Amino acid sequence: MQITRYEPGPRMSRIVEHNGTVYFCHVADDPSRDLQDQVRQVLRRIEASLAMVGSDKSRILTAQIFLSDIRDFAAMSEVRDAWVDTANPPVRATFEARLGRPELKVEIFVTAAK
C-alpha cells in the first residue's frame, strides 16, 4: 500500500494520502481576524487542499473541529453550515482545545475520499 505525502516538511506533511483517502489539518492564515473569518480562511484552505488531490468538499468523510473556546460553537457552526455540501454532509465532532498559538481560534482536521 502506497502512502503519498504532499509538501512534506520537517514537522509534518500538508496532506497524507493512503488507499484513496486523504488526511490534513488547517488553521487560519491570518489569526489576527475574528473567529468567523478564521473559519472562512480554514474552509478556503480545505477546498484548496481537496482540489490539490483531485477531490472536493462533497467527498469529506469526517471533520474534527477544535475551538479555543467552545462558546464560539454557534458562530463557527453558522459559517461552516453555510459552506458544507448539504447533499453530502460529513461526520463532525467539535472539541474545545488549547491550540498551537494563543491567537488561533479554530483548527479543522479533515478525512476525505479522493
C-alpha positions, 0 to 999 in steps of 0.5 A: 500500500502506497502512502503519498505525502504532499509538501512534506516538511520537517514537522509534518506533511500538508496532506497524507494520502493512503488507499484513496483517502486523504488526511490534513489539518488547517488553521487560519492564515491570518489569526489576527481576524475574528473567529468567523473569518478564521473559519472562512480562511480554514474552509478556503484552505480545505477546498484548496487542499481537496482540489490539490488531490483531485477531490472536493468538499462533497467527498469529506468523510469526517471533520474534527473541529477544535475551538479555543473556546467552545462558546464560539460553537454557534458562530463557527457552526453558522459559517461552516453550515453555510459552506458544507455540501448539504447533499453530502454532509460529513461526520463532525465532532467539535472539541474545545482545545488549547491550540498551537498559538494563543491567537488561533481560534479554530483548527479543522482536521479533515478525512476525505475520499479522493 
